[in-house]
Amino acid sequence: MDHGPAVKVTEDSVVSEYKTRVGLRFFAIYGIIFVGFVGINTFFPKLMMVRVVFGLNLAVTYGFFLILTAIVMGLIYNALCTKKELEFENASTEAEAHS
């Protein structure tokens, strides 16, 4: 007598665990970067007036960096999750073909 999984394993349950792990890691990374921005504004506000790139001050530069980081992380997240979904789909198709 073989005991199978307690829950029916579907694409959503398998892939959603991966998506959750990746999403939480990206959230933590972005959170650390954002805490740095808030920390500078809180403890060293005059530092934000320093010109760093192309005559832009640190506040503007850091703000653009935050926006671009969010966009790039979103694109990376999408690529990783799409790849994982395709891998699972191919594995499921192969398993059905061999049955």
Residue frames as a rotation matrix with the C-alpha (Angstrom) as fourth column:
MET 1
0.586 0.810 0.000 0.00
0.810 -0.586 0.000 0.00
0.000 0.000 -1.000 0.00
ASP 2
-0.506 -0.788 0.350 1.59
0.814 -0.570 -0.108 3.19
0.285 0.231 0.931 -1.22
HIS 3
0.307 0.559 -0.770 0.83
0.749 -0.641 -0.167 6.47
-0.587 -0.526 -0.616 0.49
GLY 4
0.013 -0.226 0.974 0.69
0.864 -0.487 -0.125 9.31
0.503 0.844 0.189 -2.04
PRO 5
-0.892 -0.367 0.265 0.94
0.231 -0.872 -0.431 13.02
0.390 -0.323 0.862 -1.34
ALA 6
-0.527 0.701 -0.480 -1.62
0.647 -0.035 -0.762 14.50
-0.551 -0.712 -0.435 1.03
VAL 7
0.221 0.540 -0.812 -2.39
-0.213 -0.786 -0.581 17.24
-0.952 0.301 -0.059 -1.47
LYS 8
0.664 0.030 0.747 -2.75
0.681 0.388 -0.621 16.88
-0.308 0.921 0.237 -5.19
VAL 9
-0.254 -0.844 -0.473 0.42
0.332 -0.536 0.776 18.35
-0.908 0.040 0.416 -6.69
THR 10
0.702 0.488 0.518 -0.43
0.673 -0.218 -0.707 20.76
-0.232 0.845 -0.482 -9.44
GLU 11
-0.009 -0.703 0.711 1.51
0.778 -0.452 -0.438 23.31
0.629 0.549 0.551 -11.44
ASP 12
0.452 0.266 0.852 0.20
-0.132 -0.924 0.358 26.07
0.882 -0.274 -0.383 -9.23
SER 13
0.995 -0.032 0.098 1.30
-0.094 0.117 0.989 24.50
-0.043 -0.993 0.113 -5.94
VAL 14
0.450 -0.886 0.110 4.77
0.856 0.464 0.230 23.54
-0.255 -0.009 0.967 -7.15
VAL 15
-0.144 -0.518 0.843 5.58
0.768 -0.596 -0.235 26.70
0.625 0.613 0.484 -9.06
SER 16
0.635 0.437 0.637 3.99
0.006 -0.827 0.561 29.04
0.773 -0.352 -0.528 -6.51
GLU 17
0.844 -0.427 -0.325 6.44
0.431 0.179 0.885 27.86
-0.320 -0.886 0.335 -3.83
TYR 18
-0.121 -0.915 0.385 9.31
0.989 -0.076 0.129 28.82
-0.088 0.396 0.914 -6.13
LYS 19
0.023 0.214 0.976 7.68
0.478 -0.860 0.177 32.16
0.878 0.462 -0.123 -6.95
THR 20
0.936 0.351 0.025 7.20
0.123 -0.393 0.911 32.86
0.330 -0.850 -0.411 -3.25
ARG 21
0.486 -0.830 -0.272 10.85
0.733 0.219 0.644 32.12
-0.475 -0.512 0.715 -2.43
VAL 22
-0.350 -0.629 0.694 12.17
0.908 -0.411 0.084 34.29
0.232 0.659 0.715 -5.26
GLY 23
0.286 0.575 0.767 9.71
0.347 -0.808 0.476 37.08
0.893 0.130 -0.430 -4.49
LEU 24
0.965 0.079 -0.250 10.62
0.261 -0.211 0.942 37.17
0.021 -0.974 -0.225 -0.81
ARG 25
0.110 -0.991 -0.074 14.34
0.896 0.067 0.440 37.25
-0.431 -0.115 0.895 -1.60
PHE 26
-0.356 -0.190 0.915 13.87
0.725 -0.674 0.142 40.12
0.590 0.714 0.378 -4.01
PHE 27
0.658 0.669 0.346 11.68
0.242 -0.623 0.744 41.91
0.713 -0.405 -0.572 -1.49
ALA 28
0.749 -0.444 -0.491 14.40
0.560 0.027 0.828 41.55
-0.355 -0.895 0.269 1.16
ILE 29
-0.294 -0.895 0.334 17.08
0.945 -0.220 0.242 42.87
-0.143 0.387 0.911 -1.18
TYR 30
-0.160 0.311 0.937 14.94
0.477 -0.806 0.350 45.83
0.864 0.503 -0.019 -2.23
GLY 31
0.839 0.516 -0.170 13.97
0.361 -0.297 0.884 46.43
0.406 -0.803 -0.436 1.39
ILE 32
0.291 -0.827 -0.480 17.62
0.835 -0.025 0.550 46.71
-0.467 -0.561 0.684 2.43
ILE 33
-0.569 -0.486 0.664 18.31
0.777 -0.581 0.242 49.19
0.268 0.654 0.708 -0.37
PHE 34
0.179 0.745 0.643 15.22
0.324 -0.662 0.676 51.22
0.929 0.087 -0.360 0.59
VAL 35
0.811 0.045 -0.583 16.15
0.585 -0.074 0.808 51.19
-0.006 -0.996 -0.086 4.28
GLY 36
-0.268 -0.961 -0.066 19.49
0.930 -0.276 0.242 52.69
-0.251 0.004 0.968 3.23
PHE 37
-0.436 0.204 0.877 17.64
0.477 -0.773 0.417 55.54
0.763 0.600 0.240 1.50
VAL 38
0.656 0.744 0.128 15.43
0.223 -0.353 0.909 56.16
0.721 -0.567 -0.398 4.53
GLY 39
0.535 -0.531 -0.657 18.42
0.825 0.160 0.542 55.87
-0.183 -0.832 0.523 6.87
ILE 40
-0.568 -0.752 0.335 20.39
0.810 -0.582 0.069 58.50
0.143 0.310 0.940 5.00
ASN 41
-0.167 0.599 0.783 17.37
0.199 -0.758 0.622 60.81
0.966 0.259 0.007 4.97
THR 42
0.796 0.540 -0.272 16.81
0.326 -0.003 0.946 60.28
0.510 -0.842 -0.178 8.68
PHE 43
0.665 -0.569 -0.484 20.32
0.624 0.068 0.779 60.43
-0.410 -0.820 0.400 10.09
PHE 44
-0.449 -0.865 -0.223 22.33
0.500 -0.450 0.740 62.34
-0.740 0.221 0.635 7.45
PRO 45
0.534 0.820 0.206 19.84
0.612 -0.207 -0.763 64.54
-0.583 0.533 -0.612 5.57
LYS 46
0.521 -0.390 -0.759 22.50
-0.494 -0.863 0.106 67.00
-0.697 0.320 -0.642 4.39
LEU 47
-0.516 -0.722 0.461 24.23
-0.076 0.575 0.815 64.15
-0.853 0.386 -0.352 2.60
MET 48
0.118 0.672 0.731 21.30
0.770 0.403 -0.495 64.03
-0.627 0.621 -0.470 0.19
MET 49
0.852 0.195 -0.487 22.28
-0.058 -0.888 -0.457 67.47
-0.521 0.417 -0.745 -1.16
VAL 50
-0.149 -0.989 -0.024 25.71
-0.254 0.015 0.967 66.28
-0.956 0.150 -0.253 -2.32
ARG 51
0.549 0.246 -0.799 26.09
-0.814 -0.059 -0.578 66.28
-0.189 0.968 0.168 -6.10
VAL 52
0.108 -0.499 0.860 27.05
-0.216 0.833 0.510 62.82
-0.970 -0.241 -0.018 -7.31
VAL 53
-0.462 -0.217 0.860 26.25
0.682 0.533 0.501 62.25
-0.567 0.818 -0.099 -11.00
PHE 54
-0.422 0.252 0.871 25.63
0.797 -0.355 0.489 64.68
0.432 0.900 -0.051 -13.87
GLY 55
-0.811 0.036 0.584 25.00
-0.191 -0.960 -0.206 67.48
0.553 -0.279 0.785 -11.39
LEU 56
0.299 0.946 -0.126 22.19
-0.219 0.196 0.956 65.56
0.929 -0.258 0.266 -9.70
ASN 57
-0.190 -0.342 0.920 22.18
-0.957 -0.147 -0.252 65.30
0.221 -0.928 -0.299 -5.94
LEU 58
-0.963 -0.270 -0.002 22.21
-0.258 0.923 -0.284 62.02
0.078 -0.273 -0.959 -4.02
ALA 59
-0.407 0.883 0.236 18.47
-0.271 0.130 -0.954 62.22
-0.872 -0.452 0.187 -3.29
VAL 60
0.419 0.571 -0.706 17.51
-0.824 -0.088 -0.560 62.30
-0.382 0.816 0.434 -6.96
THR 61
-0.302 -0.641 -0.706 20.18
-0.844 0.525 -0.115 59.78
0.444 0.560 -0.699 -7.97
TYR 62
-0.948 -0.026 0.317 19.18
-0.219 0.776 -0.591 57.34
-0.231 -0.630 -0.742 -5.21
GLY 63
-0.085 0.996 0.022 15.51
-0.454 -0.019 -0.891 57.81
-0.887 -0.085 0.454 -6.09
PHE 64
0.351 0.142 -0.926 16.12
-0.934 0.127 -0.335 56.96
0.070 0.982 0.177 -9.74
PHE 65
-0.690 -0.671 -0.271 18.25
-0.620 0.741 -0.258 54.02
0.375 -0.010 -0.927 -8.61
LEU 66
-0.675 0.517 0.527 15.35
-0.259 0.502 -0.825 52.72
-0.691 -0.693 -0.204 -6.50
ILE 67
0.358 0.861 -0.361 12.93
-0.657 -0.043 -0.753 53.00
-0.664 0.507 0.550 -9.42
LEU 68
0.158 -0.374 -0.914 15.28
-0.910 0.305 -0.282 51.32
0.384 0.876 -0.292 -11.89
THR 69
-0.857 -0.470 0.212 16.12
-0.514 0.749 -0.418 48.60
0.037 -0.467 -0.883 -9.37
ALA 70
-0.259 0.850 0.459 12.42
-0.352 0.360 -0.864 47.81
-0.900 -0.386 0.205 -8.93
ILE 71
0.562 0.455 -0.690 11.91
-0.784 0.028 -0.620 47.61
-0.263 0.890 0.373 -12.69
VAL 72
-0.213 -0.737 -0.641 14.98
-0.825 0.487 -0.287 45.40
0.524 0.468 -0.712 -13.25
MET 73
-0.860 -0.081 0.504 14.06
-0.409 0.699 -0.586 43.13
-0.305 -0.710 -0.634 -10.35
GLY 74
0.135 0.983 0.122 10.53
-0.524 0.175 -0.833 42.81
-0.841 0.049 0.539 -11.74
LEU 75
0.479 -0.026 -0.877 11.88
-0.860 0.186 -0.475 41.80
0.176 0.982 0.067 -15.14
ILE 76
-0.621 -0.760 -0.191 14.29
-0.666 0.640 -0.382 39.30
0.413 -0.110 -0.904 -13.58
TYR 77
-0.579 0.502 0.643 11.50
-0.437 0.475 -0.764 37.89
-0.689 -0.723 -0.056 -11.40
ASN 78
0.483 0.817 -0.315 9.28
-0.685 0.129 -0.717 37.48
-0.545 0.562 0.622 -14.45
ALA 79
0.153 -0.510 -0.846 12.04
-0.855 0.362 -0.373 35.76
0.496 0.780 -0.381 -16.44
LEU 80
-0.831 -0.508 0.228 12.88
-0.547 0.669 -0.503 33.36
0.103 -0.542 -0.834 -13.60
CYS 81
-0.329 0.792 0.514 9.25
-0.406 0.373 -0.834 32.46
-0.852 -0.484 0.199 -12.95
THR 82
0.546 0.500 -0.672 8.47
-0.807 0.100 -0.581 32.00
-0.223 0.860 0.458 -16.65
LYS 83
-0.280 -0.746 -0.604 11.49
-0.788 0.538 -0.300 29.71
0.549 0.392 -0.738 -17.00
LYS 84
-0.867 -0.035 0.497 10.36
-0.400 0.642 -0.654 27.65
-0.296 -0.766 -0.571 -13.99
GLU 85
0.117 0.987 0.106 6.80
-0.564 0.154 -0.811 27.38
-0.817 0.035 0.575 -15.33
LEU 86
0.448 -0.008 -0.894 8.09
-0.868 0.234 -0.437 26.19
0.213 0.972 0.098 -18.70
GLU 87
-0.671 -0.729 -0.138 10.38
-0.643 0.664 -0.381 23.62
0.370 -0.167 -0.914 -17.01
PHE 88
-0.633 0.501 0.591 7.45
-0.341 0.505 -0.793 22.29
-0.695 -0.703 -0.149 -15.00
GLU 89
0.412 0.823 -0.391 5.20
-0.710 0.021 -0.704 22.24
-0.571 0.568 0.593 -18.05
ASN 90
0.087 -0.476 -0.875 7.80
-0.865 0.399 -0.304 20.33
0.494 0.783 -0.377 -20.06
ALA 91
-0.884 -0.412 0.223 8.36
-0.464 0.714 -0.524 17.86
0.057 -0.566 -0.822 -17.21
SER 92
-0.244 0.885 0.396 4.60
-0.433 0.266 -0.861 17.31
-0.868 -0.382 0.318 -16.91
THR 93
0.503 0.409 -0.761 4.26
-0.848 0.064 -0.526 16.78
-0.167 0.910 0.379 -20.66
GLU 94
-0.345 -0.730 -0.590 7.13
-0.752 0.591 -0.292 14.28
0.562 0.343 -0.753 -20.68
ALA 95
-0.844 0.061 0.532 5.66
-0.390 0.613 -0.687 12.41
-0.368 -0.788 -0.494 -17.71
GLU 96
0.188 0.981 0.054 2.28
-0.546 0.150 -0.824 12.17
-0.816 0.125 0.564 -19.45
ALA 97
0.348 -0.121 -0.930 3.94
-0.914 0.177 -0.365 10.98
0.209 0.977 -0.049 -22.65
HIS 98
-0.664 -0.695 -0.277 5.74
-0.580 0.712 -0.396 8.17
0.472 -0.102 -0.875 -20.79
SER 99
-0.525 0.523 0.672 2.56
-0.598 0.336 -0.728 7.04
-0.606 -0.784 0.136 -18.99
